[in-house]
Amino acid sequence: MSSLRSQGQFALRLSAVAAGGTLLLSGCSVANSESAGGATAASSDTIRVVLSQEPPTLEACEANLTSTGVVVRSNVTEPLVERNPSTGELEPRLATEWEATSDSEWTFKLREGVTFHDGTPFNAEAAAHTIERAVNSDLGCNVEGYVFGETDLEVKIVDDTTLTVSTPEPDPILPLRLSFLEVVPASTSDTEKVREPIGTGPYKIEAWDAGQKITLAAHEDYWGEKPAYPNAEYQWRSEGTVRAAMVTSGEADIAMGLGPDDGAGDLGVNYPNNETVALRLTGDMAPLDDIRVRQAINYAIDKEGIVASLYQGKDKVAAQLVPEGIVGHNSSLEAWPYDPEKAKQLVAEAKADGVPVDTKITLVARNAQFPKVTEMSQVLQEQLAQAGLNVELKTVETSQHLQYQLRPFVTDEGPIALLIQHGNQAGDAAFTVDQYMLSDGAQSAFGTSEFDEKLKAAGKTSGEDRQKAYEDIFSYQNENIVQFAPISHQTGIIGKSDSVNYEPNSSSGDELRLSEMTPAN
């Protein structure tokens, strides 16, 4: 049965789902159409950003988390090298040169004359400490599981401006991996995480008023070009319509994470986004340990209807965890078709063979994770229930969501279908599959030893061989593992005041570089 036939009914169901929120918002007018574009725009010395949620921490080794990185990365802290989001090329930051000096060793030459916000010098000792702290220690940094897995690095200080980093096995993309490490001073604790880091970036943390706002001030001794705005201020509002209204009324200059119907109007700017939404399914608990049930979930989801009704067709139906443009994306892979009858059939077959398909599956979603997340999760619950599964929806905050997202997972709530939003900022499939598909990956719910071998072999390849190896992996996952039910590749939208010059790019949702913003007048 075609997904198009049900879009009218689908839209009606979505309207009912969203009605409560609409009624709540209709009673208070927060937008002022007459002041669109920022009639009460900020003074030219402060750039004001409104986020969808308060960061749980600004700890540098957690900066790959979207809610942390959007404030910290390249603003407060900086990496050795950075990836240009438009070209995909690696560019100098705190390192000026790097080269492979053996099959498993890379040598980095560091920038001179750089100081941290506390006045201490940046040198090889600080770079080495950052790597040891984030990758080799027991601190439990998110970046360790996301980028490096179980691999430890051997770090040697040659002199103040020279560092060598070695891997147990050849790693052709080590510099790209290191682009995820935000450098902190050698004095930073390696036994406790830091809520407010000291960095080398163009801004330093001025104050964090918990629950209210975060303010940054320009680093007077910054080694690079001075930012146009001496100050920055972050606030957060969970409702997209409120964030959009803050821009149209002049209360904010930039609003993050907007949906297509949040009301930003001409101030809403679309930008390429590499975020993918999917369900991650636990494979070691019944009934999700039966591949037929996992296949049924994929058939049960009306992805085209979700994209059309919730996102006005701006997002794209997904067949895999990475979008086009990422090394390893399989362009020939087709999305699972919407086939509710097939879904029911597979669940019935599993039940006939003794699989306890009535066992409760908890669908876990996170508040304010992305636009329309509440409506999407409610629709997913309904569609999986129509396939014959017992699904309970649980919505949690960021800190609690991480307990489901990262090892060690919550284990006392039975089988979990976790709604994830995965962004591959590095541009290489290794950063997706190593964490999400290896049996012991930081965000992987299960796998097989055979699949692990395929994944590890792919990581050692380069060039065309690398592209082909990862294409095969995404195909193999859909046919033989089915840990995921991909839903959509997202398109990002920010609200931007006319008083600000800024062109968002594919990294903007995770790394909003304030130094790229300038006053328009």
C-alpha positions as CSV (number, residue, x, y, z in Angstrom):
1,M,0.0,0.0,0.0
2,S,1.5,3.3,-1.0
3,S,2.5,5.8,1.6
4,L,0.9,8.6,-0.4
5,R,-2.6,7.1,0.0
6,S,-2.4,7.8,3.7
7,Q,-0.9,11.2,3.8
8,G,-4.3,12.9,4.3
9,Q,-5.1,10.8,7.3
10,F,-1.5,11.0,8.4
11,A,-1.7,14.8,8.4
12,L,-4.9,14.7,10.4
13,R,-3.3,12.5,13.0
14,L,-0.3,14.8,13.2
15,S,-2.7,17.8,13.7
16,A,-4.3,16.0,16.6
17,V,-0.9,15.2,18.1
18,A,0.3,18.8,17.8
19,A,-3.0,20.4,18.9
20,G,-2.1,20.7,22.6
21,G,1.1,22.6,21.8
22,T,-0.7,24.9,19.3
23,L,-3.4,25.8,21.9
24,L,-0.8,26.6,24.5
25,L,1.1,28.9,22.1
26,S,-2.0,30.6,20.7
27,G,-2.7,32.3,24.0
28,C,0.5,34.4,24.0
29,S,1.9,36.5,21.2
30,V,5.7,36.4,21.3
31,A,6.4,37.5,17.7
32,N,6.1,41.0,16.5
33,S,5.8,41.0,12.7
34,E,6.3,44.8,12.5
35,S,9.8,44.4,14.0
36,A,10.8,41.6,11.8
37,G,14.5,41.6,11.1
38,G,15.4,42.9,14.5
39,A,14.0,46.4,15.0
40,T,15.3,46.1,18.6
41,A,18.5,44.5,17.5
42,A,21.4,44.1,19.9
43,S,24.1,46.7,20.2
44,S,26.9,46.0,17.7
45,D,29.2,44.6,20.5
46,T,27.1,41.6,21.4
47,I,25.9,38.7,19.3
48,R,22.8,37.0,20.9
49,V,22.1,33.3,20.2
50,V,19.1,31.4,21.3
51,L,19.5,27.6,21.6
52,S,16.9,24.8,21.9
53,Q,18.4,23.7,25.3
54,E,20.9,24.6,27.9
55,P,24.2,22.8,27.4
56,P,24.6,20.0,30.0
57,T,28.3,21.0,30.3
58,L,31.0,22.9,28.4
59,E,33.6,20.3,29.1
60,A,36.0,20.3,26.1
61,C,36.2,16.5,25.8
62,E,32.4,16.4,25.4
63,A,32.3,19.0,22.6
64,N,31.3,16.5,20.0
65,L,27.8,16.5,21.7
66,T,25.8,19.0,19.7
67,S,24.4,20.8,22.8
68,T,28.0,21.4,24.1
69,G,29.9,21.9,20.8
70,V,27.5,24.6,19.5
71,V,28.9,26.9,22.2
72,V,32.5,25.6,22.7
73,R,34.0,24.3,19.5
74,S,36.2,26.9,17.7
75,N,34.7,29.6,20.0
76,V,36.2,28.8,23.5
77,T,38.4,26.0,22.5
78,E,40.2,24.9,19.4
79,P,41.6,21.7,17.9
80,L,45.0,21.1,16.3
81,V,43.5,20.8,12.8
82,E,40.0,21.4,11.6
83,R,37.9,20.2,8.7
84,N,36.5,22.8,6.2
85,P,32.8,21.9,6.1
86,S,32.5,23.1,2.5
87,T,35.5,21.4,0.9
88,G,36.1,18.6,3.3
89,E,39.8,19.4,3.5
90,L,41.8,19.6,6.7
91,E,43.1,23.0,7.6
92,P,45.6,24.3,10.2
93,R,44.4,25.5,13.6
94,L,46.7,25.0,16.5
95,A,48.9,22.8,14.4
96,T,50.4,24.4,11.3
97,E,51.8,21.3,9.6
98,W,51.4,17.5,9.9
99,E,52.7,14.5,8.0
100,A,52.8,10.7,8.3
101,T,56.3,9.9,9.3
102,S,55.7,6.1,9.3
103,D,52.8,3.7,8.7
104,S,51.5,4.3,12.3
105,E,53.1,7.6,13.3
106,W,52.1,11.2,12.5
107,T,54.2,14.3,13.4
108,F,52.6,17.7,14.1
109,K,54.3,21.1,14.1
110,L,52.5,23.5,16.5
111,R,51.6,27.1,16.2
112,E,53.9,29.5,18.2
113,G,52.8,32.5,20.2
114,V,49.4,31.1,21.3
115,T,48.2,31.6,24.9
116,F,45.3,30.1,26.8
117,H,42.7,32.4,28.4
118,D,44.5,32.1,31.7
119,G,47.7,33.4,30.1
120,T,49.6,30.1,30.1
121,P,51.3,29.2,26.8
122,F,50.0,26.7,24.3
123,N,52.7,24.1,23.5
124,A,53.4,20.4,22.9
125,E,52.8,19.6,26.6
126,A,49.3,21.0,26.4
127,A,48.5,19.2,23.2
128,A,49.9,15.9,24.6
129,H,47.9,16.3,27.8
130,T,44.7,16.9,25.8
131,I,45.2,13.7,23.9
132,E,46.1,11.7,27.0
133,R,43.2,13.1,29.0
134,A,40.5,12.6,26.4
135,V,41.6,9.4,24.8
136,N,44.0,7.4,27.1
137,S,42.6,8.2,30.6
138,D,39.6,6.8,32.5
139,L,37.8,10.1,32.4
140,G,35.1,8.6,30.2
141,C,35.0,11.4,27.6
142,N,32.3,11.2,25.0
143,V,34.8,11.9,22.3
144,E,36.8,8.8,23.1
145,G,34.0,6.5,22.2
146,Y,32.7,8.6,19.4
147,V,36.1,9.0,17.6
148,F,38.7,6.6,19.0
149,G,36.8,3.7,20.5
150,E,39.1,1.4,22.5
151,T,42.2,2.5,20.7
152,D,44.9,4.3,22.9
153,L,47.4,6.6,21.3
154,E,51.1,6.9,22.0
155,V,52.0,10.6,22.4
156,K,55.6,11.9,22.4
157,I,56.8,15.5,23.0
158,V,59.8,16.1,20.7
159,D,60.1,19.8,21.7
160,D,57.8,22.7,22.6
161,T,56.4,22.9,19.0
162,T,56.7,19.3,17.8
163,L,54.5,16.3,18.7
164,T,54.3,12.8,17.4
165,V,51.2,10.6,17.7
166,S,51.3,6.9,17.1
167,T,48.5,4.3,16.7
168,P,48.7,0.6,17.3
169,E,47.8,-0.1,13.7
170,P,48.0,2.2,10.6
171,D,45.3,4.8,10.7
172,P,45.0,6.9,7.4
173,I,42.6,9.4,9.0
174,L,44.3,10.1,12.4
175,P,44.6,13.9,11.7
176,L,40.8,13.9,11.0
177,R,40.2,12.1,14.3
178,L,42.3,14.6,16.2
179,S,40.2,17.4,14.7
180,F,37.6,16.4,17.3
181,L,39.9,17.1,20.3
182,E,39.6,20.5,21.7
183,V,42.9,21.5,23.3
184,V,43.0,22.5,27.0
185,P,46.0,23.5,29.2
186,A,48.3,20.9,30.8
187,S,47.0,21.9,34.2
188,T,43.5,20.6,33.4
189,S,42.4,17.7,35.6
190,D,42.6,14.3,34.0
191,T,40.5,12.7,36.8
192,E,37.6,15.1,36.9
193,K,35.6,16.8,34.1
194,V,35.5,20.6,33.9
195,R,32.2,22.4,33.5
196,E,33.8,25.6,32.1
197,P,37.0,24.9,30.1
198,I,40.0,27.2,29.5
199,G,40.8,27.3,25.8
200,T,42.8,29.2,23.2
201,G,39.8,30.3,21.2
202,P,38.6,33.9,20.2
203,Y,36.2,33.9,23.2
204,K,36.5,33.0,26.8
205,I,33.7,32.1,29.2
206,E,32.6,35.2,31.1
207,A,29.7,33.7,33.1
208,W,27.3,30.9,33.2
209,D,24.1,31.7,35.0
210,A,22.6,28.3,35.3
211,G,19.1,28.1,33.8
212,Q,19.4,31.6,32.4
213,K,22.3,32.4,30.0
214,I,25.9,31.9,29.1
215,T,28.0,34.9,28.3
216,L,31.4,35.0,26.4
217,A,33.9,37.8,26.1
218,A,36.5,38.2,23.4
219,H,40.0,36.9,24.3
220,E,42.2,40.0,24.1
221,D,45.4,38.0,23.4
222,Y,43.9,35.8,20.7
223,W,46.5,34.6,18.2
224,G,44.2,35.0,15.2
225,E,41.9,37.6,13.7
226,K,39.8,39.4,16.4
227,P,36.1,38.6,16.2
228,A,33.7,41.4,15.1
229,Y,31.6,41.0,18.2
230,P,33.4,41.6,21.5
231,N,30.7,39.7,23.4
232,A,28.3,36.8,22.9
233,E,25.3,35.7,24.8
234,Y,23.4,32.4,24.7
235,Q,19.9,31.8,26.0
236,W,17.7,28.8,25.4
237,R,14.0,28.1,24.7
238,S,12.6,24.7,24.1
239,E,9.8,25.8,21.7
240,G,10.9,26.5,18.1
241,T,8.2,29.0,17.7
242,V,9.5,31.0,20.6
243,R,13.1,30.9,19.3
244,A,11.9,32.1,15.9
245,A,9.9,34.9,17.5
246,M,12.9,36.1,19.4
247,V,14.6,36.8,16.1
248,T,11.7,38.3,14.3
249,S,11.0,40.6,17.3
250,G,14.7,41.6,17.7
251,E,15.3,39.8,21.0
252,A,17.9,37.6,19.5
253,D,20.2,37.6,16.5
254,I,20.5,33.9,15.8
255,A,18.0,31.1,16.6
256,M,19.1,27.5,16.3
257,G,17.3,24.3,15.4
258,L,14.1,25.8,13.8
259,G,11.5,23.8,12.0
260,P,10.0,24.9,8.6
261,D,6.8,26.1,10.2
262,D,8.1,27.8,13.4
263,G,7.4,31.2,12.0
264,A,10.8,32.7,11.1
265,G,9.5,33.7,7.7
266,D,12.1,35.4,5.5
267,L,14.5,35.3,8.4
268,G,14.6,31.5,8.3
269,V,17.8,30.3,6.5
270,N,18.0,26.7,5.2
271,Y,21.5,25.1,5.2
272,P,22.9,21.7,4.3
273,N,22.7,19.4,7.3
274,N,24.4,16.1,7.8
275,E,22.1,15.0,10.6
276,T,20.2,11.7,10.2
277,V,17.3,10.6,12.4
278,A,16.8,6.9,13.1
279,L,15.6,4.3,15.6
280,R,18.4,2.3,17.2
281,L,17.1,-1.1,18.3
282,T,18.6,-3.3,21.0
283,G,19.2,-6.8,19.6
284,D,19.9,-8.8,22.7
285,M,16.4,-8.7,24.3
286,A,13.2,-10.2,23.0
287,P,11.3,-9.4,20.9
288,L,14.0,-7.1,19.3
289,D,16.5,-10.0,19.2
290,D,14.5,-11.5,16.3
291,I,15.5,-10.0,13.0
292,R,11.9,-10.3,11.7
293,V,10.7,-7.9,14.4
294,R,13.5,-5.4,13.5
295,Q,12.6,-5.7,9.9
296,A,8.9,-5.2,10.7
297,I,9.7,-1.9,12.5
298,N,11.4,-0.7,9.3
299,Y,8.4,-1.6,7.2
300,A,6.0,0.0,9.7
301,I,7.4,3.5,9.5
302,D,5.9,5.8,6.9
303,K,9.0,7.8,6.3
304,E,7.6,9.7,3.3
305,G,4.6,10.7,5.3
306,I,6.7,11.9,8.2
307,V,8.9,14.0,5.9
308,A,5.9,15.5,4.0
309,S,3.7,16.2,6.9
310,L,6.1,17.2,9.6
311,Y,8.9,18.8,7.6
312,Q,7.1,20.1,4.5
313,G,9.2,17.8,2.3
314,K,12.5,19.6,3.1
315,D,14.1,16.5,4.7
316,K,14.9,13.4,2.7
317,V,13.9,9.8,3.4
318,A,16.9,7.9,4.7
319,A,18.2,4.4,3.8
320,Q,21.4,4.6,6.0
321,L,22.9,6.6,8.8
322,V,25.0,9.0,6.6
323,P,23.7,11.3,3.9
324,E,25.2,12.1,0.5
325,G,28.6,13.7,0.7
326,I,30.0,11.5,3.4
327,V,32.8,9.1,2.3
328,G,31.1,5.7,2.2
329,H,27.5,6.8,1.5
330,N,25.9,4.1,-0.6
331,S,23.8,6.0,-3.2
332,S,22.4,2.7,-4.6
333,L,20.9,1.7,-1.3
334,E,17.1,2.1,-1.2
335,A,15.1,3.1,1.8
336,W,12.8,0.5,3.4
337,P,9.4,0.8,1.7
338,Y,6.4,1.7,3.9
339,D,4.5,-1.6,4.0
340,P,2.3,-2.0,7.1
341,E,0.9,-5.3,5.9
342,K,4.4,-6.8,5.6
343,A,5.2,-5.4,9.0
344,K,2.2,-7.2,10.5
345,Q,3.0,-10.4,8.7
346,L,6.6,-10.5,10.1
347,V,5.4,-9.8,13.6
348,A,2.8,-12.6,13.3
349,E,5.4,-15.0,12.0
350,A,7.7,-14.2,14.9
351,K,4.8,-14.7,17.3
352,A,3.9,-18.1,15.8
353,D,7.5,-19.2,16.4
354,G,7.2,-18.3,20.1
355,V,8.8,-14.8,20.1
356,P,7.1,-12.8,22.8
357,V,6.1,-9.9,20.6
358,D,3.7,-8.6,23.3
359,T,6.7,-7.7,25.5
360,K,6.9,-3.9,26.1
361,I,9.3,-2.0,23.9
362,T,10.3,1.4,25.3
363,L,10.6,4.1,22.6
364,V,12.9,6.7,24.1
365,A,13.0,10.2,22.7
366,R,14.7,13.4,24.0
367,N,13.0,16.7,24.6
368,A,14.0,19.5,22.1
369,Q,16.4,17.1,20.3
370,F,15.3,18.4,16.9
371,P,12.2,20.2,15.5
372,K,8.9,18.2,15.8
373,V,10.6,15.4,17.8
374,T,7.6,15.0,20.1
375,E,5.2,14.7,17.1
376,M,7.5,12.3,15.3
377,S,7.9,10.0,18.4
378,Q,4.2,9.9,18.9
379,V,3.6,8.9,15.3
380,L,6.3,6.3,15.5
381,Q,4.7,4.8,18.6
382,E,1.3,4.6,16.8
383,Q,2.8,3.1,13.6
384,L,4.7,0.4,15.5
385,A,1.6,-0.4,17.5
386,Q,-0.3,-0.9,14.3
387,A,2.2,-3.5,13.3
388,G,1.3,-5.5,16.4
389,L,4.0,-4.4,18.8
390,N,3.6,-3.2,22.4
391,V,5.4,0.2,22.4
392,E,5.5,2.7,25.3
393,L,6.9,6.2,24.7
394,K,9.3,7.7,27.2
395,T,10.5,11.3,26.7
396,V,13.6,12.3,28.7
397,E,16.0,15.3,29.1
398,T,19.5,15.3,27.7
399,S,21.4,13.9,30.7
400,Q,19.0,11.0,31.0
401,H,19.0,10.4,27.3
402,L,22.8,9.9,27.4
403,Q,22.2,6.9,29.7
404,Y,20.4,5.2,26.8
405,Q,22.6,6.6,24.1
406,L,26.1,5.7,25.5
407,R,27.7,2.7,27.1
408,P,27.1,1.5,29.7
409,F,23.4,1.4,28.6
410,V,20.3,1.3,30.8
411,T,19.7,-2.5,31.1
412,D,16.8,-2.8,33.5
413,E,14.0,-1.5,31.3
414,G,13.8,-4.2,28.7
415,P,14.1,-3.8,24.9
416,I,14.7,-0.2,23.8
417,A,14.0,1.6,20.5
418,L,16.1,4.8,20.9
419,L,15.3,7.8,18.7
420,I,18.7,9.1,17.7
421,Q,19.9,12.1,15.7
422,H,23.4,11.4,14.3
423,G,25.5,14.0,12.6
424,N,28.8,12.9,10.9
425,Q,30.7,16.2,11.0
426,A,34.0,14.5,10.0
427,G,32.8,13.5,6.5
428,D,33.9,9.9,6.8
429,A,31.8,6.8,7.5
430,A,34.3,5.5,10.0
431,F,33.0,8.1,12.5
432,T,29.5,6.6,12.2
433,V,30.1,2.8,11.9
434,D,32.8,2.5,14.6
435,Q,30.6,3.9,17.3
436,Y,27.2,2.7,16.1
437,M,28.0,-0.7,14.5
438,L,31.0,-2.4,16.2
439,S,29.8,-4.9,18.8
440,D,31.5,-2.8,21.5
441,G,30.9,0.6,19.9
442,A,30.1,3.4,22.3
443,Q,26.6,3.8,20.8
444,S,26.1,0.3,19.3
445,A,23.4,-2.0,20.8
446,F,24.7,-5.2,19.2
447,G,26.7,-6.7,16.3
448,T,28.5,-9.8,15.2
449,S,32.1,-10.9,15.1
450,E,31.9,-11.3,11.4
451,F,30.6,-7.7,11.0
452,D,33.3,-6.4,13.4
453,E,36.0,-7.8,11.1
454,K,34.4,-6.1,8.1
455,L,34.3,-2.8,10.0
456,K,37.9,-3.0,11.1
457,A,39.1,-3.9,7.7
458,A,37.3,-0.9,6.1
459,G,39.0,1.4,8.6
460,K,42.4,0.5,7.2
461,T,41.6,1.4,3.6
462,S,41.9,4.6,1.7
463,G,40.7,6.2,-1.6
464,E,38.3,4.3,-3.8
465,D,38.8,1.1,-1.7
466,R,37.5,3.0,1.4
467,Q,34.4,4.3,-0.4
468,K,33.6,0.8,-1.7
469,A,34.2,-0.9,1.7
470,Y,31.8,1.4,3.5
471,E,29.2,1.2,0.8
472,D,29.2,-2.6,1.4
473,I,29.0,-2.1,5.1
474,F,25.8,0.0,4.9
475,S,24.3,-2.6,2.6
476,Y,25.3,-5.5,4.9
477,Q,23.8,-3.7,8.0
478,N,20.4,-3.4,6.2
479,E,20.4,-7.0,5.1
480,N,22.0,-8.9,7.9
481,I,22.1,-6.8,11.1
482,V,19.2,-4.4,11.0
483,Q,20.2,-2.5,14.2
484,F,18.6,0.7,12.8
485,A,15.4,1.9,11.3
486,P,16.6,5.0,9.3
487,I,14.0,7.7,9.0
488,S,15.3,10.9,7.4
489,H,18.3,13.1,6.5
490,Q,17.5,16.5,7.9
491,T,17.8,20.0,6.5
492,G,18.9,22.6,9.0
493,I,17.1,25.9,9.5
494,I,18.4,28.9,11.6
495,G,16.7,32.2,12.2
496,K,19.0,35.1,11.4
497,S,18.4,38.8,12.0
498,D,19.0,41.1,9.0
499,S,21.5,42.9,11.3
500,V,23.9,40.0,11.1
501,N,26.0,38.7,8.2
502,Y,26.4,34.9,8.5
503,E,26.3,32.0,6.0
504,P,25.5,28.7,7.8
505,N,27.1,25.5,6.6
506,S,26.9,21.8,7.3
507,S,28.7,22.2,10.6
508,S,26.7,25.1,12.0
509,G,24.3,22.9,14.0
510,D,27.2,21.4,16.0
511,E,29.8,24.2,15.7
512,L,28.5,27.7,15.4
513,R,31.5,29.8,14.8
514,L,30.9,33.3,16.2
515,S,34.1,34.6,14.5
516,E,32.3,34.1,11.1
517,M,29.6,36.6,12.1
518,T,29.8,40.3,11.4
519,P,27.3,43.2,11.8
520,A,25.4,44.0,8.6
521,N,25.4,47.7,9.2
